[in-house]
């Protein structure tokens, strides 16, 4: 089972990745 710190870190990384992917899509769609 993941500890709270690890889970939070994973969520932060996932959020950053999603943000980067969405930004890349917006930039490439223009």
mmJSON file of the N, C-alpha and C atoms, coordinates in Angstrom:
{"data_MODEL":{"atom_site":{
"group_PDB":["ATOM","ATOM","ATOM","ATOM","ATOM","ATOM","ATOM","ATOM","ATOM","ATOM","ATOM","ATOM","ATOM","ATOM","ATOM","ATOM","ATOM","ATOM","ATOM","ATOM","ATOM","ATOM","ATOM","ATOM","ATOM","ATOM","ATOM","ATOM","ATOM","ATOM","ATOM","ATOM","ATOM","ATOM","ATOM","ATOM","ATOM","ATOM","ATOM","ATOM","ATOM","ATOM","ATOM","ATOM","ATOM","ATOM","ATOM","ATOM","ATOM","ATOM","ATOM","ATOM","ATOM","ATOM","ATOM","ATOM","ATOM","ATOM","ATOM","ATOM","ATOM","ATOM","ATOM","ATOM","ATOM","ATOM","ATOM","ATOM","ATOM","ATOM","ATOM","ATOM","ATOM","ATOM","ATOM","ATOM","ATOM","ATOM","ATOM","ATOM","ATOM","ATOM","ATOM","ATOM","ATOM","ATOM","ATOM","ATOM","ATOM","ATOM"],
"id":[1,2,3,4,5,6,7,8,9,10,11,12,13,14,15,16,17,18,19,20,21,22,23,24,25,26,27,28,29,30,31,32,33,34,35,36,37,38,39,40,41,42,43,44,45,46,47,48,49,50,51,52,53,54,55,56,57,58,59,60,61,62,63,64,65,66,67,68,69,70,71,72,73,74,75,76,77,78,79,80,81,82,83,84,85,86,87,88,89,90],
"type_symbol":["N","C","C","N","C","C","N","C","C","N","C","C","N","C","C","N","C","C","N","C","C","N","C","C","N","C","C","N","C","C","N","C","C","N","C","C","N","C","C","N","C","C","N","C","C","N","C","C","N","C","C","N","C","C","N","C","C","N","C","C","N","C","C","N","C","C","N","C","C","N","C","C","N","C","C","N","C","C","N","C","C","N","C","C","N","C","C","N","C","C"],
"label_atom_id":["N","CA","C","N","CA","C","N","CA","C","N","CA","C","N","CA","C","N","CA","C","N","CA","C","N","CA","C","N","CA","C","N","CA","C","N","CA","C","N","CA","C","N","CA","C","N","CA","C","N","CA","C","N","CA","C","N","CA","C","N","CA","C","N","CA","C","N","CA","C","N","CA","C","N","CA","C","N","CA","C","N","CA","C","N","CA","C","N","CA","C","N","CA","C","N","CA","C","N","CA","C","N","CA","C"],
"label_alt_id":[null,null,null,null,null,null,null,null,null,null,null,null,null,null,null,null,null,null,null,null,null,null,null,null,null,null,null,null,null,null,null,null,null,null,null,null,null,null,null,null,null,null,null,null,null,null,null,null,null,null,null,null,null,null,null,null,null,null,null,null,null,null,null,null,null,null,null,null,null,null,null,null,null,null,null,null,null,null,null,null,null,null,null,null,null,null,null,null,null,null],
"label_comp_id":["UNK","UNK","UNK","UNK","UNK","UNK","UNK","UNK","UNK","UNK","UNK","UNK","UNK","UNK","UNK","UNK","UNK","UNK","UNK","UNK","UNK","UNK","UNK","UNK","UNK","UNK","UNK","UNK","UNK","UNK","UNK","UNK","UNK","UNK","UNK","UNK","UNK","UNK","UNK","UNK","UNK","UNK","UNK","UNK","UNK","UNK","UNK","UNK","UNK","UNK","UNK","UNK","UNK","UNK","UNK","UNK","UNK","UNK","UNK","UNK","UNK","UNK","UNK","UNK","UNK","UNK","UNK","UNK","UNK","UNK","UNK","UNK","UNK","UNK","UNK","UNK","UNK","UNK","UNK","UNK","UNK","UNK","UNK","UNK","UNK","UNK","UNK","UNK","UNK","UNK"],
"label_asym_id":["A","A","A","A","A","A","A","A","A","A","A","A","A","A","A","A","A","A","A","A","A","A","A","A","A","A","A","A","A","A","A","A","A","A","A","A","A","A","A","A","A","A","A","A","A","A","A","A","A","A","A","A","A","A","A","A","A","A","A","A","A","A","A","A","A","A","A","A","A","A","A","A","A","A","A","A","A","A","A","A","A","A","A","A","A","A","A","A","A","A"],
"label_entity_id":["1","1","1","1","1","1","1","1","1","1","1","1","1","1","1","1","1","1","1","1","1","1","1","1","1","1","1","1","1","1","1","1","1","1","1","1","1","1","1","1","1","1","1","1","1","1","1","1","1","1","1","1","1","1","1","1","1","1","1","1","1","1","1","1","1","1","1","1","1","1","1","1","1","1","1","1","1","1","1","1","1","1","1","1","1","1","1","1","1","1"],
"label_seq_id":[1,1,1,2,2,2,3,3,3,4,4,4,5,5,5,6,6,6,7,7,7,8,8,8,9,9,9,10,10,10,11,11,11,12,12,12,13,13,13,14,14,14,15,15,15,16,16,16,17,17,17,18,18,18,19,19,19,20,20,20,21,21,21,22,22,22,23,23,23,24,24,24,25,25,25,26,26,26,27,27,27,28,28,28,29,29,29,30,30,30],
"pdbx_PDB_ins_code":[null,null,null,null,null,null,null,null,null,null,null,null,null,null,null,null,null,null,null,null,null,null,null,null,null,null,null,null,null,null,null,null,null,null,null,null,null,null,null,null,null,null,null,null,null,null,null,null,null,null,null,null,null,null,null,null,null,null,null,null,null,null,null,null,null,null,null,null,null,null,null,null,null,null,null,null,null,null,null,null,null,null,null,null,null,null,null,null,null,null],
"Cartn_x":[0.844,0.0,0.882,0.504,1.297,1.071,2.126,1.991,1.362,0.909,0.245,1.189,2.447,3.413,3.598,3.759,3.95,2.717,1.54,0.309,0.205,0.535,0.471,1.47,2.663,3.689,3.222,2.629,2.144,1.059,0.155,-0.912,-0.326,0.676,1.301,1.958,2.642,3.302,2.259,1.192,0.145,-0.486,-0.728,-1.331,-0.405,0.893,1.857,1.895,1.866,1.897,0.644,-0.513,-1.757,-1.739,-1.23,-1.166,-0.257,0.879,1.824,1.2,0.527,-0.087,-1.173,-2.014,-3.092,-2.519,-1.449,-0.835,-0.241,0.416,0.995,-0.109,-1.237,-2.333,-2.875,-3.033,-3.549,-2.583,-1.285,-0.296,-0.262,-0.346,-0.245,-1.529,-2.661,-3.93,-4.056,-3.277,-3.396,-2.794],
"Cartn_y":[-1.2,0.0,1.255,2.217,3.435,4.319,4.985,5.922,7.212,8.057,9.29,10.166,10.211,11.057,10.552,9.24,8.678,8.918,8.742,8.94,10.392,11.322,12.744,13.06,12.497,12.744,12.206,11.02,10.423,11.302,11.818,12.675,13.946,14.507,15.733,15.471,14.344,14.001,13.793,13.081,12.823,14.137,15.036,16.327,17.115,17.08,17.811,17.23,15.897,15.245,15.598,15.536,15.857,17.3,18.2,19.609,19.781,19.107,19.216,18.676,17.522,16.926,17.841,18.386,19.253,20.515,21.061,22.257,21.941,20.778,20.394,20.255,19.678,19.501,20.858,21.774,23.099,23.819,23.717,24.401,23.785,22.465,21.801,21.992,22.213,22.355,23.752,24.709,26.068,26.196],
"Cartn_z":[0.0,0.0,0.0,-0.82,-0.91,0.302,0.704,1.816,1.309,2.237,1.827,1.004,1.414,0.693,-0.729,-0.888,-2.23,-3.09,-2.509,-3.275,-3.731,-2.832,-3.191,-4.287,-4.181,-5.199,-6.545,-6.543,-7.795,-8.405,-7.56,-8.067,-8.662,-7.983,-8.492,-9.838,-9.959,-11.226,-12.315,-11.984,-12.976,-13.428,-12.483,-12.828,-13.744,-13.441,-14.268,-15.675,-15.769,-17.083,-17.876,-17.221,-17.923,-18.402,-17.54,-17.91,-19.129,-19.121,-20.24,-21.52,-21.41,-22.6,-23.157,-22.287,-22.754,-23.385,-22.784,-23.356,-24.72,-24.842,-26.128,-27.178,-26.787,-27.749,-28.179,-27.216,-27.56,-28.498,-28.207,-29.047,-30.439,-30.524,-31.827,-32.633,-31.959,-32.675,-33.279,-32.785,-33.307,-34.697],
"occupancy":[1.0,1.0,1.0,1.0,1.0,1.0,1.0,1.0,1.0,1.0,1.0,1.0,1.0,1.0,1.0,1.0,1.0,1.0,1.0,1.0,1.0,1.0,1.0,1.0,1.0,1.0,1.0,1.0,1.0,1.0,1.0,1.0,1.0,1.0,1.0,1.0,1.0,1.0,1.0,1.0,1.0,1.0,1.0,1.0,1.0,1.0,1.0,1.0,1.0,1.0,1.0,1.0,1.0,1.0,1.0,1.0,1.0,1.0,1.0,1.0,1.0,1.0,1.0,1.0,1.0,1.0,1.0,1.0,1.0,1.0,1.0,1.0,1.0,1.0,1.0,1.0,1.0,1.0,1.0,1.0,1.0,1.0,1.0,1.0,1.0,1.0,1.0,1.0,1.0,1.0],
"B_iso_or_equiv":[0.0,0.0,0.0,0.0,0.0,0.0,0.0,0.0,0.0,0.0,0.0,0.0,0.0,0.0,0.0,0.0,0.0,0.0,0.0,0.0,0.0,0.0,0.0,0.0,0.0,0.0,0.0,0.0,0.0,0.0,0.0,0.0,0.0,0.0,0.0,0.0,0.0,0.0,0.0,0.0,0.0,0.0,0.0,0.0,0.0,0.0,0.0,0.0,0.0,0.0,0.0,0.0,0.0,0.0,0.0,0.0,0.0,0.0,0.0,0.0,0.0,0.0,0.0,0.0,0.0,0.0,0.0,0.0,0.0,0.0,0.0,0.0,0.0,0.0,0.0,0.0,0.0,0.0,0.0,0.0,0.0,0.0,0.0,0.0,0.0,0.0,0.0,0.0,0.0,0.0],
"pdbx_formal_charge":[null,null,null,null,null,null,null,null,null,null,null,null,null,null,null,null,null,null,null,null,null,null,null,null,null,null,null,null,null,null,null,null,null,null,null,null,null,null,null,null,null,null,null,null,null,null,null,null,null,null,null,null,null,null,null,null,null,null,null,null,null,null,null,null,null,null,null,null,null,null,null,null,null,null,null,null,null,null,null,null,null,null,null,null,null,null,null,null,null,null],
"auth_seq_id":[1,1,1,2,2,2,3,3,3,4,4,4,5,5,5,6,6,6,7,7,7,8,8,8,9,9,9,10,10,10,11,11,11,12,12,12,13,13,13,14,14,14,15,15,15,16,16,16,17,17,17,18,18,18,19,19,19,20,20,20,21,21,21,22,22,22,23,23,23,24,24,24,25,25,25,26,26,26,27,27,27,28,28,28,29,29,29,30,30,30],
"auth_comp_id":["UNK","UNK","UNK","UNK","UNK","UNK","UNK","UNK","UNK","UNK","UNK","UNK","UNK","UNK","UNK","UNK","UNK","UNK","UNK","UNK","UNK","UNK","UNK","UNK","UNK","UNK","UNK","UNK","UNK","UNK","UNK","UNK","UNK","UNK","UNK","UNK","UNK","UNK","UNK","UNK","UNK","UNK","UNK","UNK","UNK","UNK","UNK","UNK","UNK","UNK","UNK","UNK","UNK","UNK","UNK","UNK","UNK","UNK","UNK","UNK","UNK","UNK","UNK","UNK","UNK","UNK","UNK","UNK","UNK","UNK","UNK","UNK","UNK","UNK","UNK","UNK","UNK","UNK","UNK","UNK","UNK","UNK","UNK","UNK","UNK","UNK","UNK","UNK","UNK","UNK"],
"auth_asym_id":["A","A","A","A","A","A","A","A","A","A","A","A","A","A","A","A","A","A","A","A","A","A","A","A","A","A","A","A","A","A","A","A","A","A","A","A","A","A","A","A","A","A","A","A","A","A","A","A","A","A","A","A","A","A","A","A","A","A","A","A","A","A","A","A","A","A","A","A","A","A","A","A","A","A","A","A","A","A","A","A","A","A","A","A","A","A","A","A","A","A"],
"auth_atom_id":["N","CA","C","N","CA","C","N","CA","C","N","CA","C","N","CA","C","N","CA","C","N","CA","C","N","CA","C","N","CA","C","N","CA","C","N","CA","C","N","CA","C","N","CA","C","N","CA","C","N","CA","C","N","CA","C","N","CA","C","N","CA","C","N","CA","C","N","CA","C","N","CA","C","N","CA","C","N","CA","C","N","CA","C","N","CA","C","N","CA","C","N","CA","C","N","CA","C","N","CA","C","N","CA","C"],
"pdbx_PDB_model_num":[1,1,1,1,1,1,1,1,1,1,1,1,1,1,1,1,1,1,1,1,1,1,1,1,1,1,1,1,1,1,1,1,1,1,1,1,1,1,1,1,1,1,1,1,1,1,1,1,1,1,1,1,1,1,1,1,1,1,1,1,1,1,1,1,1,1,1,1,1,1,1,1,1,1,1,1,1,1,1,1,1,1,1,1,1,1,1,1,1,1]
}}}
